[in-house]
């Protein structure tokens, strides 16, 4: 099972994402849902980094890419995968700079947008019916 953290400043968006993850084919367990970057930093100070962080692009204090970049610069997050969620299409996003994304989900999060993510990036993670892959 893969541990995931959700970050979206709109709680309803977190709930929609959680529903798609719970109903999806990937073996992902949400271990934390946060609505602010500060909540994430507090959580990460007390816990091991999750395998995946799903973050919204448009956060209240910074962009999702700035948040991802702040973590990717730290050694302890080198194994963490980052998935960006946004109302923009992927090609409309501003330059990502040095940020490495491991997936992208377009809002509104729905069965269709999550399925599209799974079909594009799902081979990187184990599925619920196959178990871990090496």
ChimeraX attribute file (.defattr): number of C-alpha atoms within 10 A of each C-alpha:
attribute: neighborCount
match mode: 1-to-1
recipient: residues
	/A:1	15
	/A:2	16
	/A:3	15
	/A:4	22
	/A:5	24
	/A:6	23
	/A:7	27
	/A:8	25
	/A:9	19
	/A:10	14
	/A:11	13
	/A:12	11
	/A:13	19
	/A:14	22
	/A:15	15
	/A:16	15
	/A:17	25
	/A:18	19
	/A:19	14
	/A:20	18
	/A:21	18
	/A:22	14
	/A:23	10
	/A:24	16
	/A:25	16
	/A:26	21
	/A:27	18
	/A:28	21
	/A:29	17
	/A:30	19
	/A:31	11
	/A:32	15
	/A:33	19
	/A:34	19
	/A:35	20
	/A:36	16
	/A:37	20
	/A:38	11
	/A:39	13
	/A:40	17
	/A:41	13
	/A:42	10
	/A:43	16
	/A:44	13
	/A:45	9
	/A:46	8
	/A:47	9
	/A:48	10
	/A:49	18
	/A:50	19
	/A:51	18
	/A:52	23
	/A:53	22
	/A:54	25
	/A:55	28
	/A:56	27
	/A:57	23
	/A:58	17
	/A:59	19
	/A:60	13
	/A:61	12
	/A:62	12
	/A:63	15
	/A:64	24
	/A:65	26
	/A:66	16
	/A:67	17
	/A:68	23
	/A:69	17
	/A:70	12
	/A:71	17
	/A:72	19
	/A:73	12
	/A:74	9
	/A:75	8
	/A:76	11
	/A:77	18
	/A:78	11
	/A:79	12
	/A:80	15
	/A:81	19
	/A:82	26
	/A:83	23
	/A:84	21
	/A:85	26
	/A:86	20
	/A:87	15
	/A:88	15
	/A:89	12
	/A:90	13
	/A:91	7
	/A:92	8
	/A:93	12
	/A:94	9
	/A:95	9
	/A:96	11
	/A:97	9
	/A:98	11
	/A:99	17
	/A:100	14
	/A:101	13
	/A:102	17
	/A:103	18
	/A:104	23
	/A:105	26
	/A:106	19
	/A:107	16
	/A:108	16
	/A:109	21
	/A:110	15
	/A:111	16
	/A:112	13
	/A:113	17
	/A:114	20
	/A:115	17
	/A:116	15
	/A:117	16
	/A:118	20
	/A:119	10
	/A:120	13
	/A:121	14
	/A:122	16
	/A:123	11
	/A:124	13
	/A:125	19
	/A:126	18
	/A:127	19
	/A:128	13
	/A:129	9
	/A:130	10
	/A:131	11
	/A:132	12
	/A:133	9
	/A:134	4
